[in-house]
Amino acid sequence: MRILNLFGTMLHDGNLWHLNRRSARGAFAVGLFWAWMPLPFQMVFSAVMAIPLRVNLPLSVALVWISNPLTMPVMLYLSYLIGTVVLKAPPEPFAFEASFAWLIHSMQTIGKPLITGCLLMGITASIIGYFAIDWLWRFSVRKEKLARFLKYKQRRDDQR
């Protein structure tokens, strides 16, 4: 594919394809951010952002699916409500439809609060995901080291 030539040798970076603490926490940040954006082709945006940031590409793309046809109405409504609070705008009554045409039409009335709320939720989810995965990764490594130490100590005690 010719479009992949835009990224040159960046696609050969090991962090894009292997799971390690750095690539996983970054992938969560990228994927969770784009999951909150009310755009078509969120996976493409997530992938394009993951490549130069050198984070796990499959994980960042997969995390976008947190927003799916079942969760998207709730996510968009929550984002809209948060946007109205931040912008101090009165909520407008509307009926959600899962279509791009509805989104374009609704931007005139609910666009500013919706986009504001989506950006805030995306940034918040991104930050929380980044630090939560970092903490979980470190916790699991410490737990594994402790288990190895206890196993080693038990073997040593058994030999006495």
C-alpha positions as a printed NumPy array, in Angstrom:
array([[  0.   ,   0.   ,   0.   ],
       [  1.389,   3.323,  -1.063],
       [ -0.108,   5.181,   1.9  ],
       [  2.145,   3.206,   4.235],
       [  5.148,   4.79 ,   2.517],
       [  4.256,   7.998,   4.377],
       [  5.538,   6.377,   7.56 ],
       [  8.771,   5.082,   5.996],
       [ 10.805,   2.968,   8.387],
       [  8.725,   4.009,  11.41 ],
       [  6.581,   0.892,  10.881],
       [  9.63 ,  -1.26 ,  11.698],
       [  9.825,   0.049,  15.259],
       [  9.503,  -2.821,  17.739],
       [  7.344,  -0.791,  20.12 ],
       [  4.554,  -0.776,  17.532],
       [  4.254,  -4.549,  17.591],
       [  5.533,  -5.762,  20.988],
       [  3.947,  -5.316,  24.372],
       [  6.061,  -3.601,  26.956],
       [  5.195,  -1.105,  29.656],
       [  5.974,   1.968,  27.57 ],
       [  4.139,   0.837,  24.439],
       [  1.11 ,  -0.462,  26.379],
       [  0.542,   2.647,  28.481],
       [  0.909,   4.858,  25.42 ],
       [ -1.443,   2.651,  23.417],
       [ -4.075,   2.986,  26.137],
       [ -3.694,   6.755,  26.076],
       [ -4.044,   6.94 ,  22.293],
       [ -6.856,   4.392,  21.983],
       [ -8.934,   5.796,  24.827],
       [ -8.574,   9.33 ,  23.504],
       [ -9.853,   8.415,  20.039],
       [-12.614,   6.213,  21.494],
       [-14.286,   9.397,  22.801],
       [-14.085,  11.292,  19.515],
       [-17.364,  11.369,  17.553],
       [-15.705,  10.682,  14.222],
       [-15.885,   7.967,  11.618],
       [-12.666,   6.015,  11.078],
       [-11.481,   6.375,  14.668],
       [ -9.198,   3.366,  14.154],
       [ -7.343,   5.165,  11.362],
       [ -6.79 ,   8.245,  13.527],
       [ -5.624,   6.034,  16.386],
       [ -3.179,   4.182,  14.128],
       [ -1.829,   7.386,  12.592],
       [ -1.211,   8.792,  16.08 ],
       [  0.263,   5.54 ,  17.444],
       [  2.964,   5.247,  14.778],
       [  4.905,   8.486,  15.414],
       [  4.345,   8.127,  19.183],
       [  5.878,   4.611,  18.957],
       [  3.16 ,   2.9  ,  21.003],
       [  1.596,  -0.532,  20.465],
       [ -0.372,  -0.206,  17.246],
       [ -2.783,  -3.178,  17.535],
       [ -3.68 ,  -2.296,  21.122],
       [ -4.306,   1.384,  20.375],
       [ -6.528,   0.468,  17.429],
       [ -8.429,  -2.198,  19.391],
       [ -9.143,   0.166,  22.302],
       [-11.098,   2.447,  19.997],
       [-13.803,  -0.241,  19.982],
       [-14.767,   0.745,  23.517],
       [-17.015,   3.11 ,  21.611],
       [-19.279,   0.891,  19.579],
       [-22.92 ,   1.059,  18.501],
       [-24.007,  -0.015,  22.   ],
       [-21.843,   2.364,  24.036],
       [-21.69 ,   5.358,  21.684],
       [-25.092,   6.885,  22.596],
       [-24.215,   6.864,  26.304],
       [-20.725,   8.217,  25.669],
       [-21.975,  11.003,  23.414],
       [-24.748,  12.004,  25.795],
       [-22.36 ,  12.055,  28.757],
       [-19.897,  14.126,  26.732],
       [-22.663,  16.509,  25.725],
       [-23.787,  16.981,  29.323],
       [-20.221,  17.623,  30.463],
       [-19.795,  20.115,  27.623],
       [-22.929,  22.016,  28.659],
       [-21.661,  22.239,  32.233],
       [-18.212,  23.451,  31.178],
       [-19.584,  25.972,  28.676],
       [-22.463,  26.953,  30.994],
       [-24.926,  26.368,  28.16 ],
       [-28.464,  25.111,  28.691],
       [-28.969,  21.541,  27.434],
       [-30.914,  21.34 ,  24.168],
       [-33.443,  18.516,  23.734],
       [-32.433,  16.061,  21.02 ],
       [-32.965,  12.471,  19.925],
       [-29.825,  10.507,  19.11 ],
       [-29.493,   8.638,  15.826],
       [-26.454,   6.541,  14.965],
       [-25.828,   8.201,  11.617],
       [-23.338,  10.594,  10.167],
       [-26.172,  12.739,   8.728],
       [-27.644,  13.238,  12.217],
       [-24.213,  14.225,  13.526],
       [-23.731,  16.859,  10.816],
       [-27.251,  18.274,  11.324],
       [-26.94 ,  18.335,  15.125],
       [-23.63 ,  20.185,  15.11 ],
       [-25.529,  23.444,  14.697],
       [-27.341,  23.071,  18.022],
       [-25.294,  20.718,  20.169],
       [-21.943,  20.792,  18.396],
       [-19.927,  23.045,  20.667],
       [-20.897,  21.336,  23.968],
       [-20.574,  17.885,  22.389],
       [-17.086,  18.482,  20.994],
       [-15.968,  20.171,  24.218],
       [-17.236,  17.247,  26.291],
       [-15.704,  14.674,  23.933],
       [-12.318,  16.384,  24.088],
       [-12.454,  16.611,  27.883],
       [-13.546,  12.985,  28.246],
       [-10.943,  11.839,  25.715],
       [ -8.142,  13.666,  27.499],
       [ -9.332,  12.454,  30.912],
       [ -9.696,   8.832,  29.781],
       [ -6.305,   9.047,  28.106],
       [ -4.554,  10.297,  31.244],
       [ -6.319,   7.812,  33.526],
       [ -5.613,   4.928,  31.132],
       [ -1.946,   5.877,  30.814],
       [ -1.305,   5.98 ,  34.552],
       [ -3.573,   3.026,  35.397],
       [ -1.787,   0.721,  32.942],
       [  1.588,   1.976,  34.133],
       [  0.615,   1.249,  37.745],
       [ -0.883,  -2.18 ,  36.895],
       [  2.212,  -3.127,  34.916],
       [  4.546,  -2.14 ,  37.752],
       [  2.3  ,  -3.891,  40.297],
       [  2.306,  -7.131,  38.308],
       [  6.096,  -7.025,  37.922],
       [  6.549,  -6.492,  41.669],
       [  4.091,  -9.29 ,  42.418],
       [  5.964, -11.64 ,  40.076],
       [  9.313, -10.751,  41.648],
       [  7.904, -11.34 ,  45.12 ],
       [  6.507, -14.718,  44.06 ],
       [  9.909, -15.723,  42.641],
       [ 11.646, -14.582,  45.806],
       [  9.25 , -16.523,  48.026],
       [  9.646, -19.607,  45.836],
       [ 13.435, -19.269,  46.011],
       [ 13.295, -18.795,  49.786],
       [ 11.036, -21.846,  50.179],
       [ 13.447, -24.003,  48.144],
       [ 16.343, -22.742,  50.193],
       [ 14.506, -23.512,  53.459],
       [ 13.581, -26.99 ,  52.188],
       [ 17.239, -27.769,  51.444],
       [ 18.232, -27.111,  55.054]])
